[in-house]
Amino acid sequence: MNRTMPRMMGLAFLMTAVGILPARAADEPTEQKLIVPAKFGENTAVMWSPTLEWTVTNDSNEGNPFDLVAKVTFRHESGNETRTTEMFYAGKNTWKFRFTGTRTGTWTFTTLADGKLGTVSDPELHELKGSIVVKPNPHPRVRGFITCQGNRFARPASGPADLEGFLPNTYMNQRRFGNPEGKGWTDISPTLTDPQVLEAYLDEVEAHGCNGVFFHVIHQWLKAHAPSYAHHDSLNPDTETIAALENAIAQAHARGMYVHLWAWGDEGRKWTPIGLPGGINGEVDRRVQRYIAARLGPLPGWVMGYGFDLTEWTTEEDLQQWAKYLHEHMGWQHMVWGRARFNKELDAKSYPGYGVRSYEQDRQGHGFGRLAPAPLRGARHLSPQQRAQPGGYAAIHAAPVHSGWHDGILGPLPQFPRAVSGAGPACVPSPLLAGPIPAGDETSQRPHRRLLSGHAR
């Protein structure tokens, strides 16, 4: 008899009760289409999911198709929300662009490809128009884009002003769902490409009471199944990898979960963009960043860390420019951060001190292993005055705080040691448990990129 599973199911029930996992209706489907075809002219959609996708053809492009820039601007009838995204290359002579409704009502869109604002001059892609009527989403577990208010994570429920407190708790099991060599990265096959394997991973995440799943992408951004720049010579984004990530985001989002991506790793294993032509934030790296923003940006339900051992291979300026470029190109903002890096472009504080204590130390109360605001790990980062505050990190930061040890702690609660649960991140919001956001709590460091006022950019 498996004595662990009843305890895990009890934990999942507890997480639902405190608002970490939204309750699932009895007749609610566990799978939901994330992306559906759309047409020029009139369309209908529901908020948050599915995402609409338009397809256009262009026979006149002569350069690298991944470098073609054409923009699309969506405007809400109220005049209170405008979103600009880019088209992305989809193979042969085809480009696509996407839209996710963030408020009900009528939206209109127009494409731009006239050589202005960094776009290509191409009549085939210019001034294409349409409209979308967005209605409420009937699925009770579907939420909007992860954001923050003050130092708390949050997600919109019924609309941009209806924010729910949100406690991210990411689960990682790289031993079972990583790669055949067990080297700590996530090969997209079979974990993301086999429906049964992906479903088993998400089942395991939910059984442990977590609400996020971890995928480590590294050089698969450019070549599927390639962990390092020594394993490929590709200069363009890999569409097989992105398609697999889309599918994983779709299934996780339908369950009320999210996907936590790690973009890169460390230089010792060549898991960084240093070996690409132009290096960090160079021509090839920017091409990948722009593709992520255009293709994954409109999809709700994911966040991204930059990698690990960042102090060994990247600078604060490198990371700030990476985050800034993504934010400038994403029409729908996603939270990004980097371990032990703290600059104005990052959306959360990430401390490497969390997650370094043993399971036994956590059980003895020496680390952040319980759903309680204190004691917190990494006290060496605090002054004596700050250390004395009952709220710990959460009391002294205007932005959300989370662990940076694989962006995580040793599982959601101390009942689960590393061998069972793997490491996964836990945000340290204040208050820690999910709940309603008080009115007037507008203390985020970057309010212009939160989905709170309805103005995306």
N, C-alpha and C positions, 0 to 999 in steps of 0.2 A: 504493500500500500504506500502510495506517495503521501508522506506527512507534510510535505512542503506546500503542495498546491492549495489545501484549504486555508492555510495561513495567508498565502498570496492573494487568494480571492477575497479574504476578509479585508486585506489591505486595500485592494481595489475598491471595495465598498466604502471604506473609510475615506479614500481619496475623492470618491464621488460626493460623499456627504459634505466635505469641506470645500468643494467647488473646484478641485484640481482637474477632475474628469467630469464633464457634463453628463447628466443622466441620459441613457439611451432608451428611447421609446421602444415598446415591445414590437411594434410593426415597422421600425425604422430599418432601412437597408444598411448592411455593413459596408457595401461598396457604393461608390458614387462617381459618376463621370466628372472628371476635373475640367476637361476641355471639350467644347462642342463647336461645330462649324457655324459660322455666321455669314450673313450676306450683306451686300451693299443695299441700302434702302432701309426698311424698318425691321427691327429685331425686338425680341422680348428676352428678358433674363431675370434671375433672382439674385439677391445680394449674396456676396462672398463666394458662391460656387453654384454651378460650374462657370468657368471662364470662357468667354466667347473668343473665337479665333477666325480671322479673315485671311484669305489666300489671294495673292496677286501674282501675276506673271510679268516678267521683264526680260525681253530678248536683246536688249541693247547694251547690257553691262559687259565691259571688256576687261575689268580688273578683277582683283580678288573679291569674290562675291560676299565674303565675310566683312569686307571693309566698306561696302555700300551702306550709306547712312540715309535713311528716309524716316521722317518723324510723323507721328500721329497725335493730334490733340483732341481729347475728349472734354466736353463742357457740360455741366449740369444745368438744367433749365433755371435753377434758382440763382445762378451766377456765383454761388458760394464755393464751387469746387471745380477745378480744372486739373487734368492730368495729361502729361505728355510722355509718350513712350516711343520706342524705335521699332522698326521692322527688323526681322532676323531672317537669315538665309535658311531655306528649308530643302535645298537640293535642286539640281538641274537649273531651271529658269524660274524658280519659285521663291517668293518671300512671303512671310506671314507677320501678322501683328495681333495683339491680344488686349482684352479688356475684362476687368472684374468690377462689377457694380458695388460701390461702397455706400450708396444711399438710394432710396427709392425715388422714382420719378423718371423724367425723360432726359436722356443724354444725346448729344449730337457729336459727330466727329468729322474731322477733315485731315487729310494727309498733306504732308509738306515735302516736296522734293524739287525745289526750284533753285538750288545752289546757295540758298541763304541758311544762316544758323547752322552751318556745318553740314548741310545735306548735299546730296548729289543733285545735279540738274537732270531730271528724267521725267518727261511728260507722262510716261506710262504709270508712274507712281505718284504723280502730283494731283492734288485736289480731288481725291476720291472721298466720297461722303456717305454718311448713313446716320442712323439713329437707333437708340436702344431704350426701351421702356423697362425699367428695373422694378421688380416687385419684391416683397419680403420673402425670405427663404423659409420654406416649411419644415426643414429638418432641424430639430431642436438641438442637435450637437454641433452644428456648423457655426463657426465663429469667423471673425474677420482677421485682419493682419495684426500680428503681435506688435504691440507698441508699449509705451510706458506713460505713466502720469506721476510726476514727482519721482520718487525712488522705488516705485512699484511697477512691475510688469502688468499689462492689461491687454484685453482683447475686446473689440466691439462685438456686441450680440445682435440686437435688432437694428442698430444704426450707429453712425459715427459718434453720436453723443451718449450712447448707451454702453458705457465701458464697464466690464467686469474685471475685478482683480484676478490676477492669473499667476500661479506659481509654477514656473517651468521646472520640470524634473525629468531630465533626459536619461534614458537607459541605454547602456552599451554592452553588447556581448560580442566582442571581436573574436573570441575563441570559436564560437559556433557560427557566427554570421559575418566573418571577416573575409579571409582568403585562404586558399589551400595551404600556404606556407605558414599561416598564423603569425604574420609579421606586423599586425596592428593597423592595417588599412582595409578598406571595404571594397573588394572586387565587386563590380556591379553584377557579375554573374557568379553564382545564381541568386545571390541575396535580393537584388532588385529586379531581376528579369524573370525569375521563376515565381509565379503567383503563389504557389503553395509555400515556398520558402519565405517569401515576404510576409504572407499571412501568419506563418508560425512565429516570425520575429515580432510582429505587432501583437500577436496573442501573448507572447512572453512579456513584452513591455507592459501591456495592460494588466496581466496577472500579477506583476510586481508592484502595481499601483502607480506606475509612472505614466507620464502623458507625452513624452517625446522620445524619438528614436534617433540614434547617432549614426551618421555615415561619414567616413573619411575618404575624400575624393582624390586628393593630390593630383598626379599627372594624368589621371583619366579625364580631366577637363579637355585634354588634347588628344589622348589615345586611350580607348577602352582597355582595361586590364593592365595598364602601364603604371607602376607606382612611382617611377623616378624619371628624370630627364635622360638617364642613361639607357632607358628602355624604349625610346622612340625619337623620331626626328620630325614630328608633326609641328606645323606652324599655325594650325587652325583648330577651332573648337571641335570636339568629337560629338556628333549628333546622337550616336548610340548611347553615350553616357548621359547626355541631357535628357533623352527620352526615358531612360531608366529612372532618373531622378524624378522626372515628372510623374511617373507612375507611382513611385513610392510616396511622393507628396500627396497624390490623389487619395491613396488608400488610408494614409495616416490622417489626413484632414477629414475624411468621411467619418472617422471614429472620434473626432474631437481632439486628435493629437496634433503634433507638429513634428517637423524634421529639423534636426540640428546638424548642419554641415560643418565639417572642417575643410577649409580650402587647401591648405598645404600642411607640411610637416616640419622636419628639420633638415639642415644642410648636410649633416653627417651621412644621411641615407639618400641624399640628392632628391629630397621630397619638396623642393622649393622651386620658385621660378628663376632662381639665379642662373641656371644653365640654359635658359631660353635666350634666343637672340634679343638683345636689348636688356636682359635681366629683369629685375624687379620693376614693375610698372613701365616696362619697355613696350615695344610695338606689339609683340606676341601676347604678352601679359594683358595689355590693354584690350586687345582683340577678344580675349577670353572674358574679361570683366564686362565689356560692352555686350557680349552675347548673353552672359548671365543676366544682366539688367534687362535686356529686351525679351528674352525667352522665359526665364524663371521669375523675373520681377513682378509680372502681373498675377502670379499665383500666390494665394495666401497659404500660410501654414509652414513657414520655414524661417530659420535664423542662421547666421554663419559666423564662426570663429575663423581667425586667420591661420592658425596652426600652433605649433609648440616650439619651445626653445627659441623664442623669437629674439631674445637678447643676444643670441649667438650669430644670427644671420640677417637681421633686418634692423632698421633704425625707427625711431618714433616718427620721423618725417616720412619714411617709406609707408608705414602703416596708415598714417594720416592721409596721405595722397591716395592710397588704395580705397579707403573708406569714402573719401570725398568724391572720387570718380564714380564709385557705385551710386552714391546718393544723388549725384548730379544726373545720372543716366536712368535711374529707376523711377518710373512713373508712380509706382506703389512702393512705399518704403518698407524695408526689412531691417531688423536690428542686426548690427555687425559689431564685432569686438575683437580684441587680441589679448592673449595672456600677458599680464604684467605691462600692458601699454595703456596709457591714460591720456587721451587728447580730445579735443573738442569735436572731432568727427566721429568718434566711437559712441555707441549707444548704450554701453554698460561698462561698469568697472569689472575687470577680471583679475582675480588674485591667484598667483600660483601657490600660495600657502595652503589653500583648502585642499583636502584630499590626500595630504601626505602622512596623516596619522594612521595607525593600524586599526583594524576592526575592534580589537580588544580595548584600545584607548578610546574609541568612539563609545563603546558600551559603558565605559567608566565616566563618560561625560567630559572628556578632554577635547572633544572636537565637535564640529557641526554634524551630528548624525541623527538628530531628531527634528520634528516639526516644532521648533521653539526658537525664539529670537536670540538666545544666548545660552551657553558661551559659544563664540564663533572661533573658527580657525584663523591662523595667521595673525595672531595678536601682535606679533613683532612689527607689523606695519602700522600700528597705532601708537600715538603718544600716550603717556600715563593718563592724561585727562580724558582722551578719547576711549581708552580701554575701560575706564570706569563707567562709561555710559551704558545703561541697560540695553539699548538698542544696537550696540556694537557698530559694525560697518553701516548698517541701514540708517542709523541715527545721524551719521556724519556725511552722507553722500546724497546729492540731489539726483543722481542717476541711479538706476538699478545696479545691484552688485551681484556677482555670481562667482562661482569657483572657476579656476583656470586649470585645475588638474584634470586633464582630458575634459576641460571645462566642467569638472564635476566632483561629487563626493562619492563615498563608497556605497551608493545605492540610496533609495528613498528613505528608509528607516533602518535602525541598527540591527534589526532582525536578519538582514541579508548581507552576508560577508561578500567580499569581492568575487570569490569563486562562483557565487550564485548570481549576483546581480550585475557584476561589472561596474565600471565607474561611469557616472553620469552626472550632468550638471544640475545644481539646484540654485535657483535665484535666491537671493536673500533680500526680499522686499520688506517694507515696513508698513503695516503689520505683515508678518510672515505669511499667514494663511490668506487664501483668496477671499475676496469679499467686495462689496460695493466701494467705488471710489468716492470719497467725500467731495462735495462741490467746492470749487475754489482752490483745490490742491494742484496748483499749476507751477511746479518748481523744477521741471525738467530743464536740463542744460541746453537742450536743443528742441524747443517747442515748435519751431517751424517745420520740423520733420515728423512730428507726431500726428496721428490721425485723430485729433481731438476736436479741432475747430472746423474740420471739413475742408481745410485748404491743404492740399498735398504738398505743393511747392509754389 
